[in-house]
Amino acid sequence: MEKLNGPEVRFEEISKSYDGGLSLAVDTVDLAIAGGSFVALVGESGSGKSTLLKTVNRLVEPTAGRVLIGGDPVAGHRPDSLRRHIGYVFQNIGLFPHMTVGENIGIIPRLSGQPSGERIAELLDLVGLPADFTHRMPGELSGGEQQRVGVARALAGEPGLMLMDEPFGALDPVTRDQLGEAYRGLHDRLGLTTIMVTHDMAEALLLADRILVMSAGRAVADGTPEQMLSDAANEEASALIAVPRRQMAKLRALEKGA
């Protein structure tokens, strides 16, 4: 695949409320994500990170404000047409169990009227799976292999923008680390813009260029991993970073006692 030159994504005063305005999931978020960057949205459950992510591909419609991709408001596009040009990977993968791997990956190219045979083989190779996986069923694959197929399917429409919602959360730690590193390599190689929701601050620190901390629907901290690790990080960011720091301290103590 050639470099895809990921677009800028801009959130302009985005809010999302439920229950007639009584429950505010996203509260006046205004920020821009540079094209080609890898941004992690982190925060506790209910902080608004997944809701904000889903306003980009119109799985959630904002109550106020607008989202623009490459300067183009997403509200001006039909949701089904918009989503064909945005990759979306989520924790539960969502492969069609009655379709082969090749059929799952080839859905978007077929809808776009593109030949899918060679494309499927190319995408499998891109995510580190052999070509003979084309004829296998999702149920025959491990969780990590299924998630690789999910990434391949998301890339099938050659999107410059990838949205990832806890993409590796259901995997064992070793597979999760391997897939995270593999995806980061793809992001750089293809020139993608990636927005990833994760509850794992260590994952965000290791993979992302920029981290946005969400709390009560607002972006309360915004910076590089290095800035997040500095003493200047705010209370919410510091609380999230404290978890991997405590884990690392315990591991070092165990090593000294071994």
WOSULJO-V10127 format. One record per pair of residues at least 4 apart in sequence whose ideal C-beta (glycine too) atoms are under 7 Angstrom apart, sorted by the first residue. I is the first residue (numbers start at 1). J is the second residue. Records with the same first field share a line. If there is no record, write none. Layout:
I = J + J
This chain:
1 = 122 + 126 + 158 + 190
3 = 190 + 191
4 = 158 + 160 + 190 + 191 + 192
5 = 35 + 160 + 191
6 = 35 + 36 + 160 + 161 + 191 + 192 + 193
7 = 35 + 69 + 70 + 160 + 161 + 193
8 = 32 + 33 + 34 + 35 + 70
9 = 33 + 56 + 69 + 161 + 193 + 195
10 = 32 + 68
11 = 29 + 30 + 31 + 65 + 67
12 = 30 + 65 + 66 + 68
13 = 28 + 30 + 64 + 65
14 = 26 + 29 + 52 + 55 + 62 + 65 + 67
15 = 24 + 26 + 27 + 28 + 62 + 63 + 64 + 65
16 = 25 + 26 + 51 + 55 + 60 + 62 + 63
17 = 21 + 23 + 24 + 25 + 63
18 = 23 + 25
19 = 23
24 = 217
25 = 48 + 51 + 217
26 = 48 + 51 + 52 + 217
27 = 216 + 217 + 218
29 = 52 + 218 + 219
31 = 219
33 = 37 + 39 + 193 + 195
35 = 193
36 = 191 + 193
37 = 193 + 209 + 210
38 = 184 + 187 + 194 + 207 + 208 + 209
39 = 194 + 195 + 208 + 209 + 210 + 212
40 = 196 + 198 + 204 + 207 + 208 + 211
41 = 49 + 52 + 53 + 195 + 197 + 212 + 214
42 = 49 + 198 + 199 + 201 + 204 + 211 + 213 + 240
43 = 47 + 49 + 213 + 214 + 215
47 = 214 + 215 + 216
48 = 52 + 214 + 217
49 = 53 + 197 + 214
50 = 54 + 165 + 197
51 = 60
53 = 163 + 165 + 195 + 197
54 = 59 + 60
55 = 60 + 62 + 67
56 = 67 + 74 + 86 + 163 + 195
57 = 82 + 83 + 86 + 88 + 163
58 = 74 + 79 + 82
66 = 73 + 75
67 = 74
68 = 72 + 73
69 = 74 + 161
72 = 76
74 = 82
77 = 81 + 82
78 = 82
79 = 83
82 = 86
83 = 88
84 = 108 + 111 + 112 + 157
85 = 157 + 159
86 = 159 + 161 + 163
87 = 154 + 155 + 159 + 161 + 162 + 163
88 = 154 + 163
89 = 150 + 151 + 154 + 162 + 164 + 167
90 = 94 + 165 + 166 + 167
91 = 165 + 166 + 167 + 169 + 170
93 = 146 + 147 + 150
95 = 104 + 138 + 146 + 149 + 150
96 = 104
97 = 138 + 139
99 = 103 + 104
100 = 134 + 135 + 136 + 137
101 = 105 + 133 + 134 + 136 + 138 + 149
102 = 106 + 120 + 134 + 135
104 = 138 + 149 + 153
105 = 120 + 123 + 149 + 152 + 153 + 156
106 = 110 + 116 + 120 + 156
107 = 111 + 153
108 = 112 + 156 + 157
109 = 114 + 116 + 119 + 156
110 = 116
112 = 157
114 = 119
115 = 119
116 = 120
118 = 122
119 = 123 + 156
120 = 124 + 134
121 = 125 + 131 + 134
122 = 126
123 = 127 + 152 + 155 + 156
124 = 129 + 130 + 131 + 133 + 134 + 152
126 = 152 + 155 + 186
127 = 148 + 151 + 152
128 = 148 + 182
129 = 133 + 145 + 148
136 = 140 + 141
138 = 146
141 = 145 + 146 + 149
142 = 146
143 = 147 + 170 + 171 + 175
144 = 148 + 171 + 175 + 179
145 = 149
146 = 150
147 = 151 + 167 + 168 + 171 + 179
148 = 152 + 179
149 = 153
150 = 154
151 = 155 + 183
152 = 156
154 = 162
155 = 159
160 = 192 + 193
161 = 193
162 = 192 + 194
163 = 195
164 = 194 + 196 + 197
165 = 197
166 = 197 + 198 + 199
167 = 196
168 = 176 + 179 + 180
171 = 175 + 176 + 179
172 = 176
173 = 177
174 = 178
175 = 179
176 = 180
177 = 181
178 = 182
179 = 183
180 = 184 + 203 + 207
181 = 185
182 = 186
183 = 187
184 = 188 + 207
185 = 189
186 = 190
187 = 192 + 194
196 = 208
198 = 203 + 204
200 = 204
201 = 205 + 240 + 241 + 243 + 244
202 = 206 + 244
203 = 207
204 = 208 + 211
205 = 225 + 228
208 = 225
209 = 224
210 = 224
211 = 223 + 225 + 228
212 = 219 + 222
213 = 220 + 221 + 236 + 237 + 240
214 = 218 + 219
215 = 220 + 236
220 = 234 + 236
221 = 233 + 234 + 236 + 237
223 = 227 + 228
225 = 229
226 = 230
227 = 232
228 = 233 + 237 + 241
229 = 241
233 = 237 + 238 + 241
234 = 238
235 = 239
236 = 240
237 = 241
238 = 242
241 = 245
242 = 246
243 = 247
244 = 248
245 = 249
246 = 250
247 = 251
248 = 252
249 = 253
250 = 254
251 = 255
252 = 256
253 = 257
254 = 258
